[in-house]
Amino acid sequence: MAFLDSSDSRASTFGSPPQTSSAAGRRPIYHGDNYDGPMNSSIIGGRENFNQINVHNHGLGLVFDRFCTFVAANAMHNSIEISEQPKCHPGTRIAILDYLNAIAEELSYTYPMIWLHGPAGAGKSAIERTIAQLLFERGLLIASFFFFRSSLGRNNADRFAATIAYQVALAIPATRPYVLKAFEGDPLIFSKSLRHQINALVVSPINIVCNDRAFDPQEYPRIFVIDGLDECSGADRQAEVLLALRDMVRELRMPVAIFIASRPEHNIRFLFDGQLCPDSSTISLNDSFEADADINAYLLANFDTIRKTHPMRSFLPPAPWPSTKFIRQLVKKASGQFIYASTVIRFIQFPEGNPEKRLKSILAGGAEQEKQSFQQLDNLYTTILRTVDEDVLPITLRVLGCLLLNFPKLEFSVAREVELFLGLEFGDVQRLFFRLVSLVSIKEDGSIQFFHASLSDYLFDSSRSGPFWVDMRVIYAYILERGIRLLSTDPALHWLHTGLAVADLLVRNGKSLFSEAILTRGLKDACEAWNIGQQVYEYDPWLKDLSISAQFYFLRDICPAILDAYVLSPLPEMQALFSPKHTQFKEIVDNELSRYLGVNIGHDLYLFSTIILDEYPPLDGAVRYSLMPHVINEDTESFYLLDLNPFPDSYEYIPGVIPFIYQSLAGPKIDHLVSAGRFAELALAFVRRWQSNQHDLRYNVKDACSILAFLLPRASFHDDLARAIMNINLIFGAGVPEEFDVIRRSYTQSSATKQLHDSTWSNNPRAPPKKFRKDRILKTFRAPDLEIMQTIYALQSLDSWSNK
């Protein structure tokens, strides 16, 4: 935890920042990791007291290193990935850039959220990249984040808050200690809500600095740039980003503005027209910003470059080339979309083609006028795809389809990964995409980059792509087929290269795949050859012996995920294919449970507690930690089934085997797996741990009672258990919770009644067990009316034991 010290020479900063004013009349001094200057902090002297102090933190450099692991370095405007992307061509987009610059220069903002929207290909990202660079050069950019659906770290909001906070700490150096202090004080902050992250890492540090009377907000950057919000995975997550930013601009004590760019998706427009309306204004990229004139200037400049530098420039007609007529036709076809103009240029400047012939093919292909807004772009895509050789066209379209399907965790960003998954030879992807350089690029490191997000819209719509249509149902089936085949091979051959990715794909996206896939012959053959027993009994032991920690196991994760997903298929043939596999897996689970149960009370108790509670990970708090010592100090072969933390910091994950285990434990087979005496031992062990962990468990009565409600009705009578559950009320004093009192009286009352029916009860307190209903929610047992007095007498006897 951060602390204040006047002797140590180390402190916390992010680098070598510019100097700022201080309340004491001198500027703060930064020496490497030291900050020497005035701070306004509630830790010393209250909010309004200013103290000349030294802020130090032993090892805070390590804190900074950990913090940086949560930052999406490739999402900032000056990152290599962003800076290499096209910006507005010189002399174009003057009107919109001037408009945004004028807003940035204001000292206050009536509408601090400015939404720039337009269709795919309108040039929004180029504008955002350009304005971000211009603002940065003028000292007005405080932070930026560029979403992109096919780039790791940029396709979701998991790293959004950390990336923004990192840039804030650079732009306003005085906030740095507070940013790191917030992270150091709560290392799990990035598992909290996005609003909480923004408030702790951005709003609070800036507001603390603003309390310094010498701090002048006008001397610091105040514009945020957020691009491609529609490319952030999940509509709910997009809304969370917008609402967190809305709350940020409302709560900050210095004026800021946010330039946000996206497509006009319905969910985003709904927010700007509703909850965000009082704080926002919108800018539509339409004719009012002279898009046609900008596209005309862009085409002229690039054709001039082609005419001067193209390898086949000697075959071009004499200047002027292209003619003014051709330029006008291209501008008209673009319909205000820069994506069309940039695609035309990439297609024509291909070094192995004749620019004149390629230009004519584009113009001839678009002769027929269509009302559809993207007809001209579709014609361009069709023209480009016609250059692909017919013998490789089917596999080329299949690879494109696999890459363009948007799965949250299926990101084959490197060509070699695609080749391994699809069973292609090394270099095949680059060979297949050779003539598609105007649509997709493969860099030297093998990374794959698509230039246009609208390519998927074209390929997956048969009315637009015609002979180049990619049937998504076939692609879903093909991905399933390849995944099941890869996992059915020896993991020692493929696992470390593709197995983890394939397992991740099937576990997280299996339901989406099965619900959309058709049953192709390839998928049918792969499923028929799927050997569940081999994977569980041969492959899982190999994975457990790996020197690295395997995230997925066949028994715990992969097989149940597939079997849980196939039921969503609407095809009867799919149901018939997988039904025998489902039965086989249930038998395997029962077999594993028979080996697992009865070996160790701690493991059994942890297993039942895991299954009983509704939420998962279960026992999230005192109950869980009170049971863990039973588990972590013992080694049981099958315990990996209940590993609760395969993804410690990523997302809530429920191992697929849990529902299968619950079916066995909650069904009639439980009588064959666990005896009534064993249930009594488990209940007694749990009650005793409850008694020995009073401080922790008294605040988790609901969970504890749920566990006892499952165990006690199945348990035989045990006098030690009866005493224990009677004495546990000492934890609560006079106020025994009602839910526990019901369970306690139910067990003692039912047990006492059983004893009174036994003629040898007085001489044999450990009578044979009596089984009761297996209801998950335990209800109070009611003795027959004729035996009420005898039952009360028995309960009083049990109470007397507890008093002793």
N, C-alpha and C positions, 0 to 999 in steps of 0.2 A: 504494500500500500504506500502511496506517496506520502512523504513527510517533509517537514521543514527543519533545516539544520543550518547553523551559521558557520560551521567549521569545514564541512566537507566541500570538496571542489567539483563535485559532479552534480548535474541537474539535467532537466529534460527540455530538448527542443527537437525539431525535425531536421534542422540543417543550419544554414547561415542566412538568416532572414534580414530584411531591411530594418533599419532602426525606426522606432516610434517614440512618441512623446511620453513623458512620465509626469506623475503628479508632483514629484519632488523637484521638478525643474530640470532634471537631466534625463537623458535617454537611457533606456535599459541596455545593458551590455550583455552580449551573448558570446560565450567562450566555448566552442564545441558543444558539449552537452550541458553547459551552465547558463542559467538565466539569473542575472543580477540586476534587480530593479524593483520598482514599487508594484504591489499587487493589491487589488481590492478583493478580499476573501472573507467569507463568513467564518473561516477557521481562526483568524486572528483579528480580534477587536471588533467584530460585527461588520455589517454590510457597508456602512458609510464611513468606516475608519480606514485610513490609508496608512500603510506601514512600509518602510523601506526594509525589504527582506531578501534573503537568498533562498531560492527554491532549489532543493536538491532531491535526488532520489537514487539511492544505490541500485545499480543495475537497471535503471529505467530504460537504458538502451535496449535491453532485452525485451522490455515491455513494448517499445516501439517496433522492434523486429516482429514480435507476435502480432501487433496491430496491423502491420503491413501485409501479413498473410491474408487478411480479410479485404484488402484493397484490390479493385480491378484496375490494374495499371494500364491495361489496354483500352479502357473506356474513356480516358481523358483526352481532351482535344489535341494535346501535343504528344501523345503516345505515338510510337512508330506505326501501329496499326491504323490509327485515325489520320495521322498527318500524311500518310501515303495516299489516302483517298482523295478523289477530285474535289477541288473547291470551285467556286464560281469563276468562270473564265474572265480574264481581265476585260473590263468594259461592259460586262453583263450584270444583270440583277442590281443595277444601280438604284432603282426606285425602292425596292424592298430593303436593301442594305442601308440606304439613307434613313428610311423610316425607323428601322430598329436602332440605328445609331442615335437618332434624335431621342428615342425613349430612354436609352441608356444614359444620356447626359442629364436627364432630369434629376432633381434633388429629392423629390418625393414622388410616390406612385399611387394614383387613385385606383388603378387596376394593376396590381403587381404581377399577376399571372397573365402572360401573353401567349395565346395558343395560335401557332402557325400551322395550318392544316392544308392538305391538298391530296390528290390521288397519287397512287404509286407512279413514280417516275417524274413527278412535278419538280424535283430538284430541292426538296426540303432539306435533305441532309447536307447537300453542297452549300446551301445558304447557312445552315447552322455551323458547319465547319468554318466557313469564311467569317461569319460574325464573331465566332468564338476567338479566332485568331486575331481579328481586328481589336476586339475588346481587351484581349490579353496584352497586346502591344501598347495599348493606351492605359493599362493599369486598371481596367474596369471589370475584368472577369474574376469572379471569386471562386467558381467551381463549374465543372461541366461533367456530363455523363452521356455517352452515346450508346444506346441500346442497339443490338443487332442479333437477330434470331439464331444465326449459325456460328456465333463466336462465343466460346466459353468465357464466363465471367460477365458477358454483356447481354446474355439472352434472358436474364431474370434479375430480380431486385435483391438477391441475397447479399450482394456486395455494394449496393447503392449507398447506404448510409456511411459505411466506412470510407468509400471513395470520396464522397462529398466532404466528410469531416477532415480527411487528409489534406484536401486542397484548401479548406478553410484555415487549417492550421498553418499552411504555407503563406496564404494571402494575408492573414492577420496573425502575426507571430505571437502576440500576447495570449492568444487562445490556446496555444500548444500545450502548456502544462495542464490545462483543464481538460483537454481532449484525452490526453493520456491518463489523467487521473480518473476520468469517468470509465475508461476501458479497464484500467487496473483494478478499480473498485468493483467492477462487475465483469469478470472475464467471459461470462455467458451472455453478455448483452446482445450479441448477434443472433441469439435464439429468441429474443423478445420481439414484440411487434415493431414494425417499421417506424411508426409514430414515436414509440419510446426511444428507439435508436437515434432518430433525428433530434428529438428533444434533448437527450443526454449528451450527444456528441457535437451538435451544431448550435442549437438554440441556447442552451445553458452557458457554454463557453463564451459565445458572443455577448450574451447579456451581462455576464460577469465583467467582461472587459468594458462594456458600455457604461458600467457604473463608475468607472474612473472618469472624473470630471475633465481630465486632460485629454481623454480620447475623443477624437474628431472623426465621426463616420465618413465625412466627405473626403478624407485623405485615404480611404481604403476602397478596394473593389466592392461592388454591390450587385453584380449581375450573375445569375446562374443560367446555364444553357443546358437544356435536357433535350436530346434528340431521339427519335425513333421509339417513342413510348409504346406504340402499337406492336413493336417487336419484342416487348417484354412478355415473357411467358405467363399466360393466365389473365383473363379479364379482371378477376378479383384483385390480383396483384397490381395491375395497372391502376385500379381505383385506389388501392392503398397508397401507392406512390403519390398520386395527385392529392389525396386528402392529407397526407403527411406534409406535403409541400404547402398546402393551403394553411394548415395550422402553424407551420414554420413562419410564414410571412406575417401572420397575425400576431405571433408572440414575440418576434424579434424586436428589439428596442432600437434598431437602426433600419433605415429604409432599404429594401432590396427588391429586385424584380427578377422574374424567372421567364426565360424564353423557352417554350415547350413546343416541339414539332412532332407531328404524327399524321397518320392517315385519319380521315374523318370517320373512324369506326363508330358504330352505334353506341357502344358502352362509354366511349370517351366523350362523344358529343352529348350524351345524356347527362354526364356530370357537369360539363361546362354550361349546359343550358339550365341546370338545376342548382346543386349545392355550391358549385364554384362560381356561379354567375355574379354575385356581388363583388368578387375579388378578381375578375378576369375580363379580358377582352380578346377577341378572335381576329385573326388575319387569314383570309382565304387567298391562296395563290391562283388568281384568275387574271383576266385580261387587264385589270386595272394596274397591274405591275409590269406591263409591257413584255410578257413572256415571249411573244412572237418575235419582237425586235431582238431580244437577247439570244434566242435560238438562231436567228439569222446571223448575228455577229459571231456566234460560236461556230457555226458551220463554215462561214467564210474563212475564219482564222485557221481552222483545222484542215480544210481543203487546200489552203495555201501551203501549209506544212507538208501535206501529202505530195503536192505538186513539186515541191523542192527536194524532198528527202526519200521518197519511195523508191525501192530498188528497180521498179518497172516504170519509172517516171518518163523514160524516153518513148514509151508507147502511148503516152497520153496525148490528146488533141492539143493544139496550140491554145494559148490563153485567149480569152478567159475560160477557164475550166474549173468547175462546171459552169454552165451558162446561168444567167440570172433566172431564167425560166425554171431550170432544175432546182435551184436553191429555193425558189418560192414554193415549188411542189413539195419539197421536203419539209419546209416550215409548215405548210398546211397539213401534211400528214402527221406531223408531230402533235398537233392539237394542244400546244402549250406544254407538252410533256418532254422534259429534257432527257428522259430515259430513251426516247426514240432517237433523238439526235445523237446521243452518245453511242448508242448501239449501231447506228448507221456508220459513224466514223470508225468504230472498232472493226466493223465488217469490211469496210472499203480499204482500210489501211493494212489489212492482212498482207504480210510481205510476200507470200507465195501466190497471190492472186493479182489479176489485172484490175486496177481501180476503176477503169472506165466500164468494163464488162460488169463488174459487181454493182456499180451505180445504176446501170441500165436495168439489171435484174430486179433491183429494189423498186425502181419506178414502174416497171412493167407489172410486177406482182401486185401493185396497189391500184391498178387502173379502175377497178370496180368500186364505186362509192358505196359505203355502208353506213348505217346509222349508229352502229355500236361505237362507243367512245374509244375502244381499244382495237378496232378493226385494223388500223394501219400498223399498229405494233404487232398484232397477230400475224399479219402478212409478212412482216419482217422476220419474226421467229420462224415462220414456215419456210421462208427463203433460205435462212441459215441452216435449218435442219435438213433441207434437201441436198446440201453439200456433203452430208454424211454418206459413206458407202453403204449400199443396201445390205451387204452381207454382215455388217456389224451394227446396223441400225437397231434391231430388236434388243440386243444386249446393251447398247448405248442408252436407249430409252429406259430400260429396266434399272440401270445404274442411276440415271437421273432421278427416276421415281423414288428409289431407296434414299437418295440423298435429300430430296426435297420434302419428303414426309416429315412433318414436324412432331417429333416426340421429345418430351421434356429431358430425357437422359440419353437419347440416341444421337450422339454428335460425332460422326465419323468425319473429323476435320482434316485428316491426313489420308492421302491416297492409298498408302500401304494398308491402313486399317480397313478401308473399303475392300481392297483386294483380298485380304485374309478372310473377311466375313463372307464375301460372295464367292470365294473359291476361284479367284482370278489369278493369273500369273503376275509376277512383279512387272510393273510398267504398263499393265493393260489399261488402267484408268487414263493415264496420259495419252496413250495411243487412241483410245475411244473418243477422247475429248479434243483431239488434235484440230479438228475443223470447227470447233465450237469456241474458239478463243474470244469471240465477241460476246459470249454469254457466260463463260466460266473460265477461271484461270487456275492453273496449278503452279504454285511458286517453287522455288528451288528446294525449299525444305519439305515439299510434298503437300503443303496445306492447300485446301480447295476453297476457292472464293467465287461465289455467284455474284454477278453484277446487278441482277434484277430480281427483286422479290416477286414480281408479277409472273415470272417464268412458270412457277408452279400453278398459278391460276390458269394459264394457257394450256399446259400439258394435261392437267386433270379434268379439263372441260372438253368433252368430245365435240361439242358444237363449235368450239373455237379452233382446236388443233387438228380435227379431221384424222388423216392417216397417221398422225404423230401422237394420237391420244394415248395416254398412259392410264390404264384402269387401276385405280387405287386398290380395289378389292384383290386384284391379282398380286399387287405389290405387297399388301398385307400378308397374303398367303405365302409369298416367296420369302419374306423376312421370317415368318414362322418356320417355314421349311428349313431354311438355312440355320436358324437358331437351334432347332431340335436336332438337326443332323450334327452340328458342331458339338453340342453337349453330349451326343451319343457316342462320340469318338473318345479315345483314350485321353483323359485330361493331361497326362504327362506330355502329350505331343502338342496340344493347342492351348491349354488353359492360360498359361502366362501371357500369351499373345492376344487371344480373342475371347477366352472363356469368361473372364470377369465382365467384359463388355456385353457379351451375349447373355450371361446370367442376369446382369443388371437390366438389360432390355426386356427379358421375359418376365422378370419379377415385377417390374414397375409398369410395363406397358402391355402385359399379356392380355388384359381384359379388352383394351382398345383394339388389339390385333385380332383377337378371335371374334369380336362383335362385328367386324367389318370384312374379314377374309372370306373368300369362297374356298371350297374344298377342291383344290387342284390335284392332279395325279401325283405331283411331286410331294405335296403336303401329306396326302394320304399315305404314300409309301414311307415317308419319314416318321409319321405317327405310328404306323404299324410296326416299324422296326424299333421303336422307343422301348428300351428295356429298363423299367424303373428299378427292379431288383438289383441289376448290375450297378446302376448309379449309386444306390443307397449303400450296398454292401461292399462294393469295390472302390468306387470313386471317392466317396466321402472319407474313408480312412486315409486315402492318399492326400486329400485336401487338408485334413487335420494334422498330417505330418509335415506340411509345408513349413519352411522357415519363416515365411511371411504369414500374416493373419488373413485367412480367407473371409471375405465379406458374406459369401453365400455358400450354402450347403444344399445338396440335393434333397435330403430328407426334410430339413427345416424350412427351406425357402423355395427352391427351384421347382421340384415336382409338384408340391401343393399349389404353387402359383399358377402353373399350367392347368392343373386339374380344376382350380377354382375359376379359371378364366373361360374354359371351353363351354361352360354352361350358358354363357352369354351369346353363343352362336345361334342364329335363328335357323340353322340348317339341321334337319333330322339326321342326315348322314354323319355330321360331326358328332352329334350326341351318341349315336350308335358306336362310333369309332372309339370314343373315349370312355364310355361307361365301364367296360371291363378294366380299364386302367385305374379308374376311380376305386373300384372294389378291391383291386390288388393293393393299392396304396393304403387303404384303410386297414387291411390285414397286416401290412408291414408296420403301421403305426401301433396297432394293438400288440404286435410282437415286441416292438421296442419298449412299450410301456411295461409289459410283463417283465422285461429285464431291468427296467429302470426302477420300478416301484419296489419298496420293501428293503432296499439296500441301506438307505440312510434316512433317518427321520428328517434331518434338515433339508435334504433334497426333495423328499416327498412333500413336506410342508410348503416349500417354496413353489413346487409345481402346482399344488392345489390352489395356493394363494394367487398364483399367476392366472390360472384358468377362471377362478371364481369371480374376480372383480371385472366389472364391465369395461373399464378403460385400460388402455395399454400404451406405454409401458405401465404395468400394474404397480401398486404399492409405491406411488410416487411421493415419497416422504418418509415419515418415521417408521411405518410398518415395514416398508421395503428394507431400510437400512438395519432394522432390528433383526431381520431374518437373514441378511447377507452373511454374517459370520458362520452360520450353519453351512453355507454353500461354498464360499471362497476358500475355505480351509480344507475342503475335501475334493477329491477328484473322482468323478463318476464318468464312465465312458460316454453315456448318452446325454450328459448335461448340456452339451453345446446346442441342443434343441431349443433351450430357453435363454440363449444369449440375448440379453435385452439391448445391447448397444452395438449393433453392426454399423450404425451410422451415428456416431456420437454427436455431431454438430450439424447434421444436414436436414433430415426431415423425419416426421413421425412414421415409424415403420412397424408393422405387425407381421412377424413371421407367419407364413402361410400354413404351417403345421398346427398352429394354435387352434383353429376351428375343428380340425380332425381330432386333436387330443380332447377337446371339450366334448365332442360327440361320444367318445369312448368313456370319459369320466362321468358324464351326466346321464348316460344311457344305462340299459340293463347290464351291460358287460362289467360295470363297476363292481358288482358282487363277486365276479370271478377274479378281478384284479386286486381288490383290497378287501380285507376282512373287517368285520365290525370292531374287533379288538384293535386293529391297526388304526382305524379312525379314532378310537378313544385315545390311543397313544399320541396321535397327531394333535388332537384337540388339547390334550393336557400339555404337550410341549408348547403349543401356541399360547395358551393361557399363562403358563409360567414365564414365557418370554415377555408377555404383556406386563406381568407383575414386576419383572426385573428391569423393564424399560418404561417406567411410569411417566417420566417427563416427556418422552417422545410419543408414546402411544396414546396418551389420554386425549390428544388432539386429533386422533384418527379413529374415533369410535365407529364411525360409519363403516369404514373398510374392515376393521376388526370384527364387527358384528356380522358383516357379510360372510367373512370366512367361517366364523363359528356357526352361522346359520346353515352352512353347507356341511360342516363336519359333524355337529352334534346329532342331528336326526339319524345319521348313519352309524353312530358310535354305540358300542355296548356300554352297559352301566359300569362305571369305575368309581369307587368311593373317593379316590384321590382327586379325580376330575370333578366330582360333585363338590367336594370341599373347596377346590380351587376356584370354581366359578361362583361359589357363594362368597368367598373371601375377597374376590376382586373388587367388590364395591368399596373396599377400603381406599382404593385409588381416588375415588370420587367423593369420599366423605358421605354426607347426607344426600347429596344430589346424584343418585345413580341414574344415568341416561335411560330414558324409557325403552329405547330399542334393545339395550343390553338387558334390562330387567325382564323383558318379554322372553328373550332367549334363555336367560338364567333360570327363570321359573318354569319354562317349558321343559327344559332338560331334567331338572330336579323333580318336577311334578310327575312327568312321564316315567322317570326311573323309579320313584317311590311307589307309584301305582303298580308298576311291574313287580316290585318286591312284595307288595301286600297280596298279590295274587299267588305268590309262591309260599307254600305252607312252611317252608324251611327258612323263611326270610330272616327271622331273629337269630338263627344259628349260622346262616350263610350269607353275609352281606354282599359277596361277589357272585350274585346269581347269574345264570346264563343270559346272554345278551338278547335284547328284544329289538327287532327292526321296525322302523317307522317309515312314514311316507318320505319320498325323496323330493319334496318340494324345495326349490332353490330359496324361496322366501319362507322362512319358518313362521308358522302361526302357533299361537298358544294352544298347547294340548289341553283338552277338556276331559276330565275323568267322568265316568258314568255317575249319574246322580246318586245311586245307592252307596257309592264309595267316597263321597265328598269328605265326610268326617275323617275317614281313615287316611285320605290323601293329605288333609291338613295336618293330621298328627305326624305323618311321615315328613312333611316339609318342616315342621317345627323341630323334629329330630335332626334334620340336616342343618338347620340354622344353629342348633346347639353345638354341632360339630364345628361350625365356622367360628363360633364364639370362643371355643377352646383353642 
